[in-house]
Amino acid sequence: MKKTAFLLLLLVCGCSTSPRYTRPVIIFPAGYVQKGIASYYAGEFHGKKTSSGEIFDMNGLTCAHRMLPLGTIIRVVNLENGRSIVLRVNDRGPFKRGRILDVSREGARRLGFLEKGTALVSIEVLRYPEGY
């Protein structure tokens, strides 16, 4: 009986979803500022589902971050020209090495790096979603 229970447990655990595909959520302390390169995403993702389940709108004010909780409100400052905007994290990414944030096309336009494609930015968390 114990052997059967063990084999059943092993079978169930072996078929469960692998945690290697989930990323940890990071809660930065108050006042923490992250700096790095941001890029933007648009065309091929417009109208497709984001990690939060909502439909991506390249004209909206949203962004993708690897580890901030979905729904987090952040201030993004373009350190190259001083422009800043407030965005909501609704997706995961960027997936290109060396980048910390993917913003919507409209976010890139307002931050002033639509033509260039990338910019050095700082990110400050303004508000976490309810429950964090």
C-alpha positions as CSV (number, residue, x, y, z in Angstrom):
1,M,0.0,0.0,0.0
2,K,2.8,2.4,0.9
3,K,4.6,1.6,-2.3
4,T,1.4,2.3,-4.3
5,A,0.8,5.6,-2.5
6,F,4.5,6.6,-3.1
7,L,4.3,5.8,-6.8
8,L,1.0,7.7,-7.2
9,L,2.5,10.7,-5.4
10,L,5.6,10.5,-7.7
11,L,3.3,10.3,-10.8
12,V,1.2,13.4,-9.7
13,C,4.3,15.5,-8.8
14,G,6.1,14.5,-12.0
15,C,3.1,15.7,-14.1
16,S,2.7,19.0,-12.4
17,T,3.6,22.3,-14.0
18,S,7.3,23.0,-13.8
19,P,8.2,26.1,-11.7
20,R,11.2,26.8,-14.0
21,Y,8.9,28.7,-16.3
22,T,7.6,31.1,-13.6
23,R,9.7,34.1,-12.6
24,P,9.8,35.4,-9.0
25,V,8.0,38.6,-8.2
26,I,10.2,41.3,-6.7
27,I,8.9,43.9,-4.3
28,F,11.4,46.8,-4.3
29,P,11.7,48.8,-1.0
30,A,10.3,52.3,-0.9
31,G,12.5,54.8,-2.7
32,Y,14.4,52.2,-4.7
33,V,15.2,53.3,-8.2
34,Q,16.2,50.8,-11.0
35,K,18.3,52.1,-13.9
36,G,18.9,50.5,-17.2
37,I,18.0,50.4,-20.9
38,A,14.4,50.5,-22.0
39,S,13.0,49.6,-25.4
40,Y,9.6,49.5,-26.9
41,Y,7.3,46.9,-28.5
42,A,4.4,47.5,-30.8
43,G,3.3,46.1,-34.2
44,E,3.5,42.3,-34.0
45,F,2.2,42.3,-30.4
46,H,-0.7,44.8,-30.9
47,G,-4.0,43.1,-30.2
48,K,-2.4,40.0,-28.6
49,K,-2.8,38.8,-25.0
50,T,-0.3,40.0,-22.4
51,S,0.9,38.1,-19.4
52,S,-1.8,39.8,-17.4
53,G,-4.5,38.4,-19.7
54,E,-5.5,41.8,-21.2
55,I,-5.0,42.7,-24.8
56,F,-1.9,44.7,-25.7
57,D,-2.6,48.2,-27.0
58,M,0.5,49.8,-28.4
59,N,-1.2,53.2,-28.0
60,G,-1.8,52.6,-24.3
61,L,0.5,53.5,-21.4
62,T,1.7,50.1,-20.3
63,C,4.9,48.3,-20.1
64,A,6.6,44.9,-19.6
65,H,8.9,44.2,-16.7
66,R,10.5,40.8,-15.8
67,M,9.7,40.7,-12.1
68,L,7.5,43.6,-10.9
69,P,4.0,42.4,-10.0
70,L,1.5,42.8,-12.8
71,G,-0.6,45.9,-12.1
72,T,2.3,47.8,-10.5
73,I,2.3,51.5,-11.3
74,I,5.7,53.0,-12.1
75,R,7.3,56.3,-13.0
76,V,9.7,56.0,-15.9
77,V,12.2,58.8,-16.5
78,N,14.2,59.0,-19.7
79,L,17.7,60.0,-18.3
80,E,18.8,61.2,-21.7
81,N,16.2,64.0,-22.0
82,G,14.5,64.3,-18.7
83,R,11.0,63.3,-19.9
84,S,8.9,61.1,-17.5
85,I,5.6,59.3,-17.6
86,V,3.6,56.9,-15.4
87,L,3.0,53.4,-16.7
88,R,1.3,50.2,-15.6
89,V,3.1,46.9,-15.7
90,N,0.8,44.5,-17.6
91,D,3.3,42.1,-19.3
92,R,6.5,40.2,-18.9
93,G,9.7,41.1,-20.6
94,P,11.9,42.4,-22.1
95,F,13.6,39.2,-23.3
96,K,16.6,40.9,-24.9
97,R,19.7,40.7,-22.7
98,G,20.7,44.0,-21.0
99,R,17.3,45.6,-21.0
100,I,15.1,46.3,-18.0
101,L,11.8,47.5,-19.5
102,D,9.7,47.3,-22.6
103,V,7.2,50.1,-23.0
104,S,4.3,50.5,-25.4
105,R,4.9,52.5,-28.6
106,E,3.0,55.4,-27.1
107,G,5.2,55.2,-24.0
108,A,8.3,55.4,-26.2
109,R,6.9,58.4,-28.1
110,R,6.1,60.3,-24.9
111,L,9.5,59.4,-23.4
112,G,11.1,60.6,-26.6
113,F,12.9,57.5,-27.9
114,L,10.5,56.2,-30.6
115,E,13.0,57.1,-33.3
116,K,16.1,55.8,-31.5
117,G,14.4,52.6,-30.2
118,T,16.1,52.5,-26.8
119,A,16.9,54.9,-23.9
120,L,18.6,54.9,-20.6
121,V,15.8,55.1,-18.0
122,S,15.1,55.0,-14.3
123,I,12.1,53.2,-12.9
124,E,10.5,54.1,-9.6
125,V,7.6,52.1,-8.1
126,L,4.7,54.4,-7.2
127,R,2.1,51.8,-6.2
128,Y,1.8,48.0,-6.1
129,P,-1.4,46.3,-6.9
130,E,-3.8,45.4,-4.1
131,G,-2.5,42.5,-2.1
132,Y,1.2,43.4,-2.2
